[in-house]
Amino acid sequence: MDAATSSSTWHSLADRVLAGHSLTRDEGRAILDSSDVEILDLLAATYRVRREHFGHQVQLYFLKNAKSGLCPEDCGYCSQSIVSDAEIPRYPMLNEAKLMEGAARAKAQQARTYCIVASGRGPSNREVEHVANTVKKIKNEYGLHICCCLGLLSPEQAQTLKAAGVDRINHNLNTSREHHADIVSTHSYEDRLNTLKVAKAAGLELCSGLIVGMGQSYDDLIDVAFELRELGVHSTPVNFLHAIEGTPLGEKQDLTPRDCLRALCLYRMANPAAELRVSGGREVQLRSLQAMSLYAANSMFVSDYLTTKGQPAEQDYQMIADLGFEIIISGAESEEHHCADAMCAG
């Protein structure tokens, strides 16, 4: 495809998406199968869709690993799983003071959303009550948007979290239905879907995404994009496999930075009004092209991840400023987008 044809093709797709067209499977495959010389044209067209819904704003998320390791699940990518030999911190649910310290740091680092994450198959009712009580205090003191990722939830647990002021539940699909058994055997794809449905029924916003680079086919990546669209998620975190020594996927290195950008373009085009977050593994897999990811994505994590380090927050601030973008700090501005978008996921 020559340069003129490439530009015309991708901008024509952006025109259709902006007019309300739902991305088709063939169009999704074309995005993932695009050549390296088309990347800038594809990204320029994708940015038009991102700009229409989110302008030039970037929302920051701060993640707190509230319970580390000690997990009975066998997820092949995870350093906290029962099949991992990775050397990581292992501790039970943090107390209120530690969670409040995390909230204070989130506020100081200009994050609008504070993500409370706990390892394990799912929380006990006691753990849910502890998180709920702490969230009430965080809301009162810091006014942060709260996203909880606690594993598989019952309807009663989801309702408790909603009543406490939790805004959003994160539960990533991680991979497609067909590929799921290659990654984990201790819970099913339906278990993950059910938690999202339970959260939605409780009135919580949905945050769900995936990890790119675990051996998925193009069809797998497209399947997840369409599943998330069907669920109506508000926010989609796109992670890129950060292979951790001691995990079953510790030697897997399949991605190039251009692959990562194509995946982000797919998820923006497939779910144009959903928040799209460039997430774990971006520093490792996007490398010098990190800034380009924000032409498709409109949010990112600041600081560290669960058991891996992120780049210093100051580098993120500089990257955003260099792009001419601005960080959303106040809740009011962001809520305008959420109300207008009718979609969400954190």
N, C-alpha and C positions, 0 to 999 in steps of 0.2 A: 504494500500500500504506500503510495507516494505521500508527501507531506500534506498537500492540499486535500487529498481524499481522506487522509487520517483525521485532519482537523474537522472537515465537514461531517464525517461519520459520527464522531463523538459529540460534536455540538448539536447535531441533529437529534441524537439520543437525549442529550440534556434538555433540548426543547420539548421533547415528548414527555419526559419525566416531569418537567416543570408544569406541563399542561395537564398532569394527572394520570399519565400513562403508568401502568404497573410493569416493571421490568420483567421480561420473559426469560426463560431458561436459556434460550439461544443467545440473547443479549448478554446475560451474565457470563456465559461461556466465552463470548467474544471479548469481554473485558479481561478475563483471566488469561486468555490466550493471546492477548495483544502483544505486539513486538516491543522490544526495548526502545526502538526509535519513536514509538507512538506515545511513550509515557507522558511527555509534557502536554501533548494534545489531549490525552485522556484526563490528565489531572486538571487542566484548564477548564474542560467541560464540567468535570465533577465539582470544581470550585464554584461554578455558577449556581449549582443546586445547593451547595453548602451555604453560600452567601445569601441566597433567597430566604432560607429558613433561620440562619443564625448570624447573618451579617459578618463582621470581622471580629466577633467576640470569641473568647476561649474561657471555658469554665474549668476550674481546677478542683481535683478531688484529692483528699488525704486519706490514706488507708492505715488502719490500726489492726495489727494482728493480735486479737484479743485472747486467743487460745491457740497455742502452737504445738504442732506434732500430735502425738497420742491418738492418731486417727486409724480406725480399723478398716478403712476403705483401701482398695488397691489401684488407685488411679496411677497410670504409668508415668505421667508427667510430673507428679507432685512429690516434693521433698518431704512432705509431712505424712505421706501414706505409709501403711504397714509394710509395703514392699520396698521402701526406700532405706538406703544405708547412709544417706547424706547426713553430714554433721550440722545439725540445726538446733536452735534453742527449743526446748520442750517444756511447756508449762500449762497449768490449768487456766480457767477463765480469770482474766485480770480483775482486780478489785475496782471499786468505784473511783478511787483516787487516781489510779493509773489510766482508766478510760477518760476521766476528766482532763488529765494532763494531755492526752492525745488530742482531745477537742481543743484545748488551748493552743496547742501547736498547729492544728489545722487552721484555726482562725488567724494565727500569726503568719502563716505561710500563704494567706490569701485564698485558701480553699473555701468554696461555698458548701461543698458536701463532705461530710465526715463518714467514712465507711468503716463499720465495725464488723470484723471478719473473725469467725471462729472455725477451727478445724473440727473434723468429726462427721459422722453420718448425719447427725441432727442433734439439736440441743435438748437437754432435759427441761422440764417445766420450770425447775428452779433457776436454770441458766437464763431462760426467757424472761422470767420475772426480774432477775438481776439486771439484765440489759434494759428492760422496759423502765425500771425505776431510775437507772442512770440516764437514759435518754431524756426523761422528763427534766432532769437537772441540767443536762447539756442544752436543751432547747431554751430553758429559762435563762441560763447564763450567757450562752453564746449565739443562740438563734440560728444554728447551723441546720442545713438540710441533712437528714440522716438516712443513710442506706445501710441495711444490715444484711450480712451474708452468713447465715448460721447453719446451712445444710437443709436437709429435708424437714419441712414444717407440717404440723397438723393444722386444721382449720382454727382450732382454739388458740394455738400459739400465734398464728398470723393475726388473729383478732386482738390478742393481748398487745402485740407490737404496734398495731394500728392505733389502738386506744391510747398508747403511751406517747404517740407523736412521731413514730417512725414513718418516714415519707415513702420509702422505697425498699423493696427486697431485691437483692442480687442473687440469682441462681443461674449460673452459666450452663448452657447446653454443652458447651465445649467442643462437641463434634456432632456429626450427623447420626441419625438413627442407625443407619447401616454400618457406620464405622465405630459405633459406640463400644461394641463388645471387644474390639481390638485394643481399647484403651482402659476399660474398667469392667470387672465382672461382679463386684459386690453390690452394685445397685444398677437399676435399669434406666434406659432412656425415658421410659414412662414415669419412673419415680421423679425424675427431674422436671418433666412436663407437669406432673401433678402438683409439685410445689409451686410452680409459677401460677397455675390455675387457682390454687388455694389462696395465694397472695392476692391475686386479682379479685377474687370473690370477697376478700376482706377489705377491699378498697385501697389496697396499696399499689403504688406505681411499680412497674416491672423493669428490672435491669437484667439483661441476659445477653451473653455473647459467646465467644468461642476462643480457642487457641489454634492459631494457624501454624502449620509446620509439623503436625503430628502424623504425617503420612496420608493426609486426606487427598482424595481426588478432587478435580474441579466440581464434579457433581455433589460431593459431600459439602463443599463450601457453599455452593448454591442452595442445597437443601436447607442448611442452617439459616441462610439469609431469608429464605421464603418462610420457614417455620417461624422465625422471629417476626416477620411481617404479619403473618396470620395471627400471632399472639397479641399483636399491637403493643410491643414493648416500647417504653419511653426512652430507653437508653441502651446502647449496645457497646460494651467494651470489646475491642478486638485486641487480643493478646497474641504475641508471637512466641513460639516455644523458646524458652531460655533453658537449654538442656543443662540439667544439674547432675553432676557426677554423683553416682550412687542411686539414681533412679533408672527404671527400665528404659527410658528414652534419653538417658544421659549422653549417648553418643550421637544422637540424631541431629544433623545439621543440613537441612534441605533448602533453606530459604536464602534468597538474595534480597537486598533492599527494594529492588523493583517489584519482586513478588509481593512484598508487604504493601507497597503502594497500590498495586492492582487489587489486592484484597480489600483495602480501605475504599477504593473507588466502587467496587462491587457493593459493599454494604451501604455506602451513601446512596447509590443509585437505586438499590432495592428498597431502602427504607428512608426516603429523602427527608422526612420531617422528624425522624428519630435522632436524638442526640447520639453522636458517634464518638467513642473515646479511644484514642490510641493508648494502649495499656501496657501490661507487662511484656518485657522483652524488647521494647522499642529501642533502647540504648544499644542492645546487643545486635539486633537484626537490621534495624534501619541505619544505624551508624551515622555517617555524615549526611544522610538524607532525612534525618529526623524532622527537620523543619518542614519539609515538603508534605509530611503526613497531615499537617494542619490545614492544608488546602482541601482535604476531604473530611477530616475529623474536626470536631469543634470543642472537644474536651480532652483532658489528660490527667494522669496522676502526677502529683508533685511529691518529691522525696522518694521514700523507699516502698518496696512491695512487701509480700508476705515474708519470704525468707531470703530475698535477694535485694541488693542495693540498687537504687536509682541514681541518676546523676544529681549533683547539688541543685537545690531549688533555684539558686541564682542563675544557673545556666539555662533553666527553663524560662525564667523571667526574661532573660536576654534574648533567647530564641523567639519568644512571642513578640517582644518589642522590635526585633530586627525584621520581622514579617510585617510590621505595621498593624498588628492586631492588639487587642486590649483584653485584659482579664476581667471577667465578671466577678464582682465582689458582693454587691448588694443582692439580696434575694428578690427584690421587686423587679429588677430588669430581667432576671432569668425567668421569673414566673410569667412575664409577658409572653416569652417564647413558648413556655409549656402550655399556656392557655391557648395560644394561637395554633400550636402544632397538633394538638389532639393525640399526640403519641408521646412515649417516654420510656426510658430504661436506664438504670444506673449501675 
